[in-house]
């Protein structure tokens, strides 16, 4: 399996493109998201010296239908919102590879990690180049070590699920109970579990790759 980190220029007109360029010192993080037909519901945070001004600009953007501020400090704002910008989900569908959260946005570029086979990642690079999308491949790691395949959240949830009996037949723990144990909502728990399981299955079924070099 290969773990890669990409940096891709965001298209014009997307709300996070507009705001990340308007506030170039801010870091936007998409922590979780779900597409709802023509809109997407997302949890996100912004780290900046001016969180109030950034949230005001976010609320005022025409692509944001509603915004609920969940937590705020003098350097950070965390909220739930609905947006008509679904380019990220179009991109994910094109990939056939799950993008691993968080997705980080800075000054018009977003950064994300992917884990897949050599063939899958080559298909992604070909699609980006065919679409004339500006991108940077920041790191590329061939690995046989399953420790590096999972995100910290995926590992935590899978280990908790195993410990609580979620994978037993019959199950000793429901998805709702598992989500409550780790302190996330049921939808997030389901998404993280499926992505972690898919990563491990791909690694197992495709077989270990030869360990290679990390480069930028």
N, C-alpha and C positions, 0 to 999 in steps of 0.2 A: 504494500500500500504506500501511497505518497500523500504527504501533508504539505499543502501549499498555502501561501499567503499572497493574496492579490490586492492591488490598489488600482481602482478604476475611476476614471473621470465621470462624474455624474452628468446626465443630460441637462440642458437648459430648461428652465421653466418648472422644475421640480422644487417643491417648497424647501427641502433641506439643502438643495443647491443654492437657492436664493439666500437663505438665512446663514448658511455656513460661509458664504462670501461676504455677506453684510457684517457678520461677526467673525472675522478670520481667526481670532484667538480662541474661539469657543470649540469645544469638542462635543459633538452630538453622538449619543450611543443609542441604537435601537436594540432594546433588550429582549423583546418578544413581539411577534406580529402575526396577524391572521387576516387573510383576504376574505372579504364579504361581498361577493359579486363585483360591483363597480367601485367599492371602497375597501379600505383596510383599517383595522383597529390595531393600534400599536401601543406598547409601553416604551417610553423613551426618557432619557435624561440628557441634560446639557450641563457641562462644566464650564464655567465662565466667570469672569469678574463682574459681569452685569446680568445675572440670571433674570431679574425682573423685566429688564428691557427686552431680553431675548424671548421670554415667554409672551410678552405683549405683542411682539412682532410675529410670533408663531400663531397666536390666536387671531391676529388680523389677516393672516395670509389667506387668500381665496381658496386654496386647496385644503385648508383645515376646516372641517365641518363643525367640530366641537373639540374642546380641550378641557380636561379636568386636572388641575394641579393637585398632586397627591402629597408632595413633600417639597420643602424649599429651605435652603440655607443661604448664607451670603456668597457661596461659590457654586451652588448646584441647585437645579430644579428637576424634579421627577414628576412625570405626568402620564396620563392616558388620553389618547386622542384618536379621532377618526379622520382619515384623509382620502381624497379622491386620487392621490398619486399612488399608482400601483405598479410603477415601473420595476421595482425590486422583485415583485412576485412574478411579473412577466419574465424577468431575467432568470429567476429560479426555475420556472417551468421549462425554459429553454435548456437549462443546464442538465436537468434530471439528476442533479446532485444537491443535497440539502446544504444551504448556507448555514454556517454555525454562528449563533448569536454569542456575544453582541456584534453588531455591524457598526463600525466606527466611521464617522464622517468628520472631515476637517477641510475647510476651505475648498469645497467643490469636489472633493475626492472621497470615495468610501473604501474602507478596508475590511476584508473578511477572510476567514480561513475555510478551506475545503479539504476533505479527505476522500481520496478515490484511487482508482487504478491509473496507470500511465495512460492508457487509452482514453479514459474519461477526461483527464486533464488536458490531453492533446486536443480532444474535441472542443473543449472550452476555449482553448487558445485559438483554434481555427475559427470558431464562431465570433470571437472578439475581433479578430483581424479581418474577417469577412465583413463585419458590420462597421469597420473603420472606427472602433472604440479605442480611445487612448487608455492604456493600462500599463501597470508595472508588476512583474512577478518578483515579489520581495524576497521570499524564501521558498525553497523546495527541498523537502527532506524525504528520502527513501528510508523506510524503517521496517523492522521486524518486531519492534517493541510495542506491544499493545498498550503500554503505559501512555504513549504519546498519541494514541488514536482518539481518545475520548477527551472532551472538555471536562473541566472540574465539575460542572453541574451535572453532566451526563453520568460521570463516574459516581458522584454522590447519590444520584437518584437510583441508578442501577444497583449499587451496593445496598441501599436502603430497601429497595424492592425485594432483593434476594433475602435480606435479613428478616423482613416482615412477612415473607411467605407469599408475595405477590405472584411468583412464578410456579407455586405449588399447584398440584391438581388433586382436589379442588383448591381454589385460591383461599388463602388465609387472611388476605388483606385486599380491600377494594381499591380502585384507582383514587376514589375520593379520600379514603383513609390514608393512602400513601401520600397524596398531595398535602394533606393536613400535617402529616408527620414532618415533611421537609419544608413546610411553610410557603407553598406556592398554590396557585389555583389549579383546578382539575385539568383545564385545557393546556396549561403550560406543562404540567407533569406528563400528560399524554404525548405532547410534541417532543419533549426532551427524551422520554423513554424510547419513542419510535426512532428518533435519530441515533441514539446510542446503540440500539439494537441493530439498526441498519448498518452502521459503521462496523460493528463487530462481525456481522454476517458477511459483509463484503470482504473483510480481511480474511475471514476463515475460508470462504468459498473460492476466492481468487488466489489464495496462497501467499506466503510471505515473499516480498520482493528483496532483491539484494540491497543491502544497506549502502547508501551512496553518500554524497557530499551535500552540505548545506551551502548555498551560495546566494548572492544578491545580484 
